[in-house]
């Protein structure tokens, strides 16, 4: 089992909550944390921008990654959404097992 943390930023809390619910309902993530708003400074199409964004942190598996990436892209309002996946090297075994179980199409309960 290979657990990933998937990061993305949304322009506001409402779109962050909508995406988080979609990912959970589709069993693409076991948990999605909606973090406090932050300020992102970036260069886009030759201009520097500074915007408030709402970060999301989704706990999922490597096996579910292609589907969660597709779902984020489909629902994301940005032309080029930030989607970063970081492998979890170690963690509480029971928590990692829970993430794996919750992201399966047919959970074993």
C-alpha positions in Angstrom: 0.0 0.0 0.0 1.4 3.3 -1.1 -0.2 6.4 0.5 0.1 9.9 -1.0 -0.6 13.4 0.1 -2.1 15.4 -2.8 -2.0 19.2 -2.6 -4.0 21.7 -4.5 -5.1 25.3 -4.0 -8.6 26.7 -4.6 -9.6 30.4 -5.0 -12.1 30.3 -2.2 -13.5 28.3 0.7 -16.8 27.4 -1.2 -14.9 25.8 -4.1 -12.5 24.0 -1.7 -15.4 22.5 0.3 -17.2 21.4 -2.9 -14.0 19.7 -4.2 -13.3 18.1 -0.9 -16.8 16.6 -0.7 -16.6 15.4 -4.3 -13.3 13.6 -3.6 -14.7 11.9 -0.5 -18.0 10.9 -2.1 -16.1 9.3 -5.0 -13.8 7.5 -2.6 -10.8 9.1 -4.2 -9.5 10.3 -0.9 -10.0 9.0 2.7 -9.7 12.5 4.1 -9.4 16.0 2.7 -8.1 18.7 5.0 -9.1 22.3 4.1 -6.4 24.5 5.4 -6.5 28.2 6.4 -6.3 30.6 3.6 -2.8 31.6 2.4 -1.3 34.1 0.1 0.3 32.6 -3.1 2.8 34.7 -5.1 3.5 33.4 -8.5 4.3 34.2 -12.1 1.6 33.4 -14.6 1.7 34.4 -18.3 4.5 36.8 -17.8 3.0 38.7 -14.9 3.5 38.4 -11.1 0.3 37.7 -9.2 -0.5 37.7 -5.4 -3.7 35.9 -4.5 -5.4 34.5 -1.5 -6.0 30.8 -1.9 -7.4 27.9 0.2 -5.1 24.8 0.3 -6.4 21.3 0.2 -4.5 18.3 1.4 -6.0 14.9 0.3 -4.9 11.6 1.7 -5.1 8.9 -0.9 -3.2 6.0 -2.5 -0.9 5.8 -5.5 -3.5 3.5 -7.1 -6.2 6.1 -6.8 -3.9 8.9 -8.0 -4.9 8.9 -11.7 -8.5 9.2 -10.8 -8.1 11.9 -8.2 -5.9 13.9 -10.6 -8.7 13.7 -13.2 -11.4 14.6 -10.7 -9.4 17.7 -9.5 -8.7 18.8 -13.1 -12.4 18.4 -14.1 -13.7 20.4 -11.1 -10.9 22.9 -10.7 -11.7 26.5 -11.8 -8.0 27.3 -12.7 -6.7 26.9 -16.2 -3.6 25.1 -14.8 -4.3 23.8 -11.3 -1.6 23.0 -8.8 -1.7 19.2 -8.2 1.3 17.9 -6.3 1.5 14.3 -4.9 4.0 13.5 -2.2 4.6 9.9 -1.1 4.2 9.1 2.5 7.4 7.3 3.6 6.1 6.1 6.9 3.1 6.7 9.2 0.9 5.1 11.8 0.2 1.6 10.2 -3.5 1.7 11.2 -4.0 5.1 9.7 -2.3 4.1 6.4 -4.5 1.0 6.3 -7.6 3.2 6.8 -6.6 5.4 3.9 -6.2 2.4 1.7 -9.5 0.9 2.8 -11.4 4.1 2.3 -10.1 4.7 -1.2 -11.2 1.3 -2.5 -14.3 1.2 -4.7 -15.7 -1.7 -2.6 -14.5 -1.2 1.0 -14.1 -4.3 3.1 -16.1 -3.6 6.2 
